[in-house]
Amino acid sequence: MNIQEYFTRISYNESHKDADLQTLTVIFQHHIQAIPFENLSMHCGETIDLDLQSVYNKIVRKKRGGWCLESNHLLFWALQELGYDVCILGGNSYEPAKRAYTAEINHILLKVVIKGNSYIVDAGFGGAYQAWQPLMLISGKDQPQIPGIFRFMEDNGTWYFEKVKRKHYIPEQSVPFTDTPELGNIRKIYRFTLEPRHINDFQELNTYLQVSPDTILQKKSICSLQTTEGIYALVGWTFTEVKYNYMEDVDLVQITTLTDEEVEKTLKDKFSIVLENKLVP
């Protein structure tokens, strides 16, 4: 495994001699714009392994993406190689339908400490809740980025991560704006503690996510990628393109329904993914 090969995969060719915030930010942005958040293996009859060699081969050599366990594990390895003070944390994602956080940890994120300041670095949430820059671990402070305003709230050692939603403009709809989300509406994303974890703590979760019929990951094939302007997302046969802040505090959302042939072409054209096995969306 070779850091230079990883850099080639994410199209990063700048200096990396300083393990500083600026270098971290640029590497992180290259990572999320090159490596899709995807669970396609589950819908291609492939098994997802968490060991670093498997993750590296899949994402770096086969030019695939991965879900949080894979993408953040790879980023953890790369940041360690570059000399960053980085550790793995575990999160419980928020389920809007149940209006509750999951009882079990089901997300992996990274904490990086630079000059005494802690930052949360998470390349594995995908979609509209993916931050574009490392976030300073500080409670109650609004941290505006292109995707929206993110913030952490800390309560008794538990940290809560949330985002302020923006309105959506969908050209095909006769109604100019979707009623939800309301402006200033808060979307809870996940909660976590600062207890350091090891990748082995997630092995059971990795297995469970691949076999449990109840998870969204089982029900739908998902592939999303951050672009320079917004997001591409392919969920089942539905392709969505989001352009952030198309108008003042409004995101442009364009939705297309694809045929089986178009799904394959879209994966190649928009996500640079060519699958070895047949995808059943």
Secondary structure, 3 states (H helix, E strand, C coil): CCHHHHHHHCCCCCCCCCCCHHHHHHHHHHHHHHCCEECHHHHCCCCCCCCHHHHHHHHHHCCCCECHHHHHHHHHHHHHHCCCEEEEEEEEEEECCCCEECCCCCEEEEEEEECCEEEEECCCCCHHHCCCCCEECCECCCEEECCEEEEEEEECCEEEEEEECCEEECCCCCCCCCCCCCCCCEEEEEEECCCCECHHHHHHHHHHHHHCCCCHHHHCCEEEEECCCEEEEEECCEEEEEEEEEECCEEEEEEEECCHHHHHHHHHHHHCCCCCCCCCC
